[in-house]
Amino acid sequence: MSTTLSPRAPRDIARPTNGQPLKKLLYQRELGVILALAALCLFGVFGTDGFRSTDNLLNVGQQASLIGIMAVGATFVIITGEIDLSVGSIYALASMCVGLMLQAGANWIVALLLGVAVGAAAGLVNGLLTVFLRLPSFIVTLGTLSIFRGLALLITNAAPISLNDSDPNVAAFSYLGTGRVLGIPMQLVIMVMVFIVGGFALRFTRFGFHVYAVGGSREAARLCGIATGRVRIASFVIQGSLAALAGIVGLAFLLYAQGTTGVGLELLVITAVIIGGAALFGGSGTMLGTLVGVLLIATLQNVLILAGVSAFWQTIVIGVVIIAAVALDTWVRRRQ
């Protein structure tokens, strides 16, 4: 007997359903991080110089864009109960591949599509190894982190790639990273578009419902007729594709890449998703929460810089935030 599941089914039975807006608001997992972001912005406005300027706020959005693009993919993966530590390496591998194609004279659109395909293939490898070998995704992606990074170094013989924007093809490509739409950085525009598409897919499509179902209870989802393996593999493919897109946009901004590009990005990506309210062990999370988590990290970095905090202390603060995010997630799960 099969059971038909509606993609609009409720996803958090712990939240009140008696129609009281205030209680519903208080039960939102995103509320805490929204309040934290608001408090941080207030500190930036009154405690630093230049935070409230339009240029600085756009700069915060631009700094958040690459992390944000990857965090959309990570939201799918984490909600299914998996983890992907290889996103920084996929970021580097895709950017190096696209850089080599542009140096060889390939059309920038073709290079872009092939670069995203490289990321999708890397995500597919992660998904297949996790599902069919029944290995923990933490271990699989810890291994592919090194493999993909090694490939990025191997295809260039560890030499950096530098593009010349005097080439019309490269100049057109660079618009992805340096262009502006109505004064808004193109990187930020791309991030917003990715969040809109990702949010729609997660909230209003059958695939999105299946993602929640697999993360909530893989066995129950299987008994309901959901192809849990396909859902997990597809989530890894989305993650790989978006990590590649972020790497390509980063290359378009700098017109420079090397094999060590993107080291450590996976920690910021995962932190943003967990801070945004996604459960570390799957089953819950929203794109809104992920967006707020990304903005919180970018704003925190910006405020620390404006406050004159050294780069060493910034690293320490980010580490504290990571521990606090995981601790908060564990505490919330225990209370539920």
C-alpha positions as CSV (number, residue, x, y, z in Angstrom):
1,M,0.0,0.0,0.0
2,S,1.4,3.4,-0.9
3,T,0.7,6.6,0.8
4,T,0.4,9.9,-1.0
5,L,2.3,12.7,0.7
6,S,1.4,16.3,0.0
7,P,4.3,18.7,-0.5
8,R,2.4,21.2,1.7
9,A,2.3,19.0,4.7
10,P,3.4,20.6,8.0
11,R,7.1,20.1,8.7
12,D,7.4,21.0,12.4
13,I,4.8,19.4,14.6
14,A,6.3,21.1,17.6
15,R,5.0,24.5,16.6
16,P,1.6,25.6,17.8
17,T,-1.3,25.4,15.4
18,N,-3.9,27.2,17.4
19,G,-3.7,30.3,15.2
20,Q,-2.0,32.6,17.7
21,P,0.5,34.7,15.6
22,L,2.7,35.7,18.6
23,K,3.2,32.1,19.8
24,K,3.9,31.0,16.2
25,L,6.6,33.7,16.0
26,L,8.2,32.7,19.2
27,Y,8.4,29.1,18.1
28,Q,10.3,30.0,14.9
29,R,13.8,28.6,15.1
30,E,14.9,31.5,12.9
31,L,13.8,34.1,15.5
32,G,17.0,33.9,17.6
33,V,19.3,34.4,14.7
34,I,17.2,37.2,13.4
35,L,17.4,39.0,16.7
36,A,21.1,38.3,16.9
37,L,21.5,39.9,13.4
38,A,19.5,42.9,14.4
39,A,21.6,43.4,17.6
40,L,24.8,43.1,15.6
41,C,23.5,45.7,13.1
42,L,22.7,48.0,15.9
43,F,26.2,47.6,17.3
44,G,27.6,48.3,13.9
45,V,25.5,51.5,13.5
46,F,26.4,52.9,16.9
47,G,29.7,51.3,17.6
48,T,31.6,51.7,14.4
49,D,32.1,54.3,11.7
50,G,30.8,53.8,8.2
51,F,28.7,50.7,8.8
52,R,25.4,52.3,7.8
53,S,26.7,53.7,4.5
54,T,25.2,52.3,1.4
55,D,28.5,51.2,0.0
56,N,29.4,49.3,3.1
57,L,26.0,47.5,3.2
58,L,26.4,46.5,-0.4
59,N,29.9,45.3,0.4
60,V,28.4,43.1,3.2
61,G,26.0,41.6,0.7
62,Q,28.8,41.0,-1.8
63,Q,30.9,39.4,0.8
64,A,28.0,37.1,1.7
65,S,27.2,36.2,-1.9
66,L,29.6,33.3,-2.5
67,I,29.0,31.7,0.9
68,G,25.3,32.2,0.4
69,I,25.3,30.5,-3.0
70,M,27.0,27.4,-1.5
71,A,24.8,27.5,1.6
72,V,21.7,27.0,-0.5
73,G,23.1,23.7,-1.7
74,A,24.3,22.8,1.8
75,T,20.7,23.4,3.2
76,F,19.4,20.6,1.0
77,V,22.2,18.3,2.0
78,I,22.0,19.0,5.8
79,I,18.2,18.7,5.9
80,T,18.6,15.1,4.4
81,G,20.8,14.4,7.4
82,E,24.1,14.4,5.4
83,I,27.1,16.7,5.4
84,D,29.5,17.9,2.7
85,L,33.0,18.9,3.6
86,S,34.2,19.1,0.0
87,V,32.5,22.3,-1.1
88,G,35.7,24.4,-0.8
89,S,37.6,21.9,-3.0
90,I,34.8,21.8,-5.6
91,Y,34.8,25.6,-5.5
92,A,38.5,25.5,-6.4
93,L,38.3,22.7,-9.0
94,A,35.5,24.4,-10.9
95,S,37.2,27.7,-11.0
96,M,40.4,26.2,-12.2
97,C,38.6,24.3,-15.0
98,V,36.8,27.4,-16.2
99,G,40.0,29.4,-16.0
100,L,41.8,26.9,-18.2
101,M,39.0,26.9,-20.7
102,L,38.9,30.6,-20.9
103,Q,42.7,30.7,-21.4
104,A,42.2,28.2,-24.3
105,G,39.8,30.6,-25.9
106,A,36.5,28.8,-25.1
107,N,33.3,30.9,-25.1
108,W,32.6,32.1,-21.5
109,I,29.1,30.7,-21.5
110,V,30.3,27.3,-22.6
111,A,33.0,27.4,-20.0
112,L,30.5,28.4,-17.3
113,L,28.2,25.5,-18.1
114,L,31.0,23.0,-18.2
115,G,32.3,24.4,-14.9
116,V,28.9,23.9,-13.3
117,A,28.8,20.4,-14.8
118,V,32.2,19.6,-13.1
119,G,30.6,20.6,-9.8
120,A,27.6,18.5,-10.5
121,A,29.8,15.5,-11.3
122,A,31.7,16.0,-8.1
123,G,28.5,16.1,-6.1
124,L,27.3,13.0,-7.9
125,V,30.5,11.2,-6.8
126,N,29.9,12.2,-3.2
127,G,26.3,11.0,-3.4
128,L,27.0,7.7,-5.0
129,L,29.8,6.9,-2.6
130,T,27.6,7.8,0.4
131,V,24.5,5.9,-0.8
132,F,25.8,2.8,-2.5
133,L,28.8,2.1,-0.3
134,R,26.7,3.0,2.8
135,L,29.5,5.2,4.2
136,P,29.0,8.2,6.4
137,S,28.9,11.3,4.3
138,F,31.3,13.0,6.7
139,I,34.0,10.4,5.9
140,V,33.2,10.4,2.1
141,T,33.5,14.1,1.7
142,L,36.5,14.3,4.0
143,G,38.2,12.1,1.5
144,T,36.9,13.8,-1.6
145,L,37.9,17.1,-0.1
146,S,41.5,16.0,-0.6
147,I,40.8,14.3,-4.0
148,F,39.1,17.3,-5.6
149,R,41.7,19.6,-4.2
150,G,44.5,17.4,-5.6
151,L,42.8,17.4,-9.0
152,A,42.6,21.2,-9.0
153,L,46.4,21.3,-8.3
154,L,47.1,18.5,-10.8
155,I,45.4,20.0,-13.8
156,T,47.4,23.2,-13.5
157,N,50.6,21.7,-12.1
158,A,49.9,23.9,-9.0
159,A,50.4,27.0,-11.1
160,P,47.9,29.9,-10.6
161,I,45.6,31.0,-13.3
162,S,45.4,34.7,-14.3
163,L,42.9,36.0,-16.8
164,N,43.3,39.2,-18.9
165,D,40.2,41.3,-19.2
166,S,41.5,43.0,-22.3
167,D,40.1,39.9,-24.0
168,P,36.5,40.7,-24.9
169,N,35.4,37.1,-24.0
170,V,37.0,37.4,-20.5
171,A,35.6,40.9,-20.1
172,A,32.1,39.6,-20.7
173,F,32.8,36.8,-18.2
174,S,34.0,39.2,-15.6
175,Y,30.6,40.9,-15.5
176,L,29.4,38.0,-13.4
177,G,31.7,39.1,-10.6
178,T,32.2,42.8,-11.1
179,G,29.0,44.0,-12.9
180,R,26.2,45.9,-11.3
181,V,22.4,45.8,-11.9
182,L,20.7,49.1,-10.8
183,G,23.7,49.7,-8.6
184,I,23.5,46.3,-6.9
185,P,26.6,44.0,-7.3
186,M,26.0,41.2,-9.7
187,Q,27.3,38.7,-7.1
188,L,24.5,39.7,-4.8
189,V,21.9,39.5,-7.6
190,I,23.0,35.9,-8.4
191,M,22.9,34.9,-4.7
192,V,19.3,36.3,-4.3
193,M,18.2,34.5,-7.5
194,V,19.7,31.2,-6.2
195,F,18.0,31.6,-2.8
196,I,14.6,32.3,-4.5
197,V,14.9,29.2,-6.7
198,G,16.2,27.1,-3.8
199,G,13.5,28.3,-1.5
200,F,10.7,27.6,-4.0
201,A,12.1,24.1,-4.6
202,L,12.4,23.3,-0.9
203,R,9.0,24.8,0.1
204,F,6.6,24.1,-2.8
205,T,7.8,21.1,-4.7
206,R,7.5,17.4,-4.1
207,F,11.3,17.0,-4.2
208,G,11.5,19.6,-1.3
209,F,9.0,17.6,0.7
210,H,10.9,14.4,0.1
211,V,14.1,16.2,1.3
212,Y,12.4,16.9,4.7
213,A,10.9,13.4,4.8
214,V,14.3,11.7,4.3
215,G,15.9,13.9,6.9
216,G,13.1,13.4,9.4
217,S,13.0,9.6,9.2
218,R,14.7,7.8,6.3
219,E,13.0,4.5,7.1
220,A,9.5,6.1,7.3
221,A,10.2,7.9,4.0
222,R,11.2,4.6,2.4
223,L,8.1,2.9,3.6
224,C,6.0,5.7,2.1
225,G,7.5,5.0,-1.3
226,I,10.2,7.7,-1.4
227,A,13.4,6.9,-3.2
228,T,15.6,8.0,-0.4
229,G,18.8,7.2,-2.1
230,R,17.9,9.3,-5.2
231,V,16.9,12.2,-2.9
232,R,20.2,12.2,-1.1
233,I,22.2,11.9,-4.3
234,A,20.2,14.7,-5.9
235,S,21.0,16.9,-2.9
236,F,24.7,16.3,-3.2
237,V,24.5,17.1,-7.0
238,I,22.7,20.4,-6.1
239,Q,25.4,21.2,-3.6
240,G,28.2,20.4,-6.0
241,S,26.6,22.5,-8.8
242,L,26.2,25.5,-6.5
243,A,29.7,25.2,-5.1
244,A,31.0,25.3,-8.7
245,L,28.8,28.3,-9.5
246,A,30.2,30.1,-6.5
247,G,33.8,29.3,-7.6
248,I,33.1,30.6,-11.1
249,V,31.6,33.8,-9.8
250,G,34.6,34.2,-7.5
251,L,36.9,33.7,-10.5
252,A,34.9,36.3,-12.5
253,F,35.5,38.8,-9.7
254,L,39.2,38.3,-9.2
255,L,40.2,36.9,-12.6
256,Y,42.7,34.9,-10.7
257,A,42.6,31.5,-9.1
258,Q,44.9,28.9,-7.6
259,G,44.7,25.4,-6.3
260,T,44.4,26.5,-2.7
261,T,41.4,28.8,-3.5
262,G,38.4,28.2,-1.2
263,V,40.3,26.5,1.7
264,G,38.1,26.6,4.8
265,L,34.9,27.8,3.0
266,E,33.1,24.5,4.0
267,L,33.2,25.5,7.7
268,L,31.6,28.9,7.0
269,V,29.0,27.3,4.7
270,I,28.0,24.7,7.3
271,T,28.0,27.2,10.1
272,A,25.7,29.6,8.2
273,V,23.2,26.8,7.6
274,I,23.3,25.6,11.3
275,I,23.1,29.1,12.6
276,G,20.0,29.6,10.4
277,G,18.1,26.9,12.2
278,A,18.8,23.7,10.2
279,A,19.1,20.7,12.4
280,L,22.6,19.2,12.3
281,F,21.2,15.7,12.0
282,G,18.5,16.5,9.4
283,G,14.8,17.0,9.2
284,S,14.4,20.7,9.6
285,G,15.7,24.0,8.1
286,T,14.5,26.8,5.8
287,M,16.1,28.9,3.1
288,L,15.1,32.0,5.1
289,G,17.0,30.8,8.1
290,T,20.1,30.0,5.9
291,L,19.9,33.5,4.4
292,V,19.9,35.1,7.8
293,G,22.7,32.8,8.9
294,V,24.8,33.9,5.9
295,L,24.1,37.6,6.5
296,L,25.0,37.2,10.2
297,I,28.4,35.8,9.4
298,A,29.1,38.4,6.8
299,T,27.9,41.2,9.1
300,L,30.0,39.9,11.9
301,Q,33.1,39.8,9.8
302,N,32.4,43.4,8.6
303,V,31.7,44.8,12.0
304,L,34.9,43.2,13.4
305,I,36.9,44.8,10.6
306,L,35.3,48.2,11.1
307,A,35.9,47.9,14.8
308,G,39.7,47.4,14.2
309,V,39.7,43.8,15.5
310,S,42.8,41.9,14.2
311,A,42.4,39.1,11.7
312,F,43.6,36.6,14.4
313,W,40.8,37.5,16.8
314,Q,38.3,37.3,13.9
315,T,39.3,33.7,13.4
316,I,38.8,33.0,17.1
317,V,35.4,34.7,17.0
318,I,34.3,32.6,14.0
319,G,35.4,29.4,15.8
320,V,33.4,30.4,18.9
321,V,30.3,31.0,16.7
322,I,30.7,27.6,15.1
323,I,30.7,25.9,18.6
324,A,27.8,28.0,19.8
325,A,25.8,27.2,16.7
326,V,26.2,23.4,17.2
327,A,25.6,23.7,20.9
328,L,22.4,25.7,20.3
329,D,21.2,23.1,17.7
330,T,21.8,20.3,20.2
331,W,20.0,22.2,23.0
332,V,16.9,22.8,20.8
333,R,16.7,19.2,19.7
334,R,16.8,18.0,23.3
335,R,14.0,20.4,24.3
336,Q,11.9,19.2,21.4
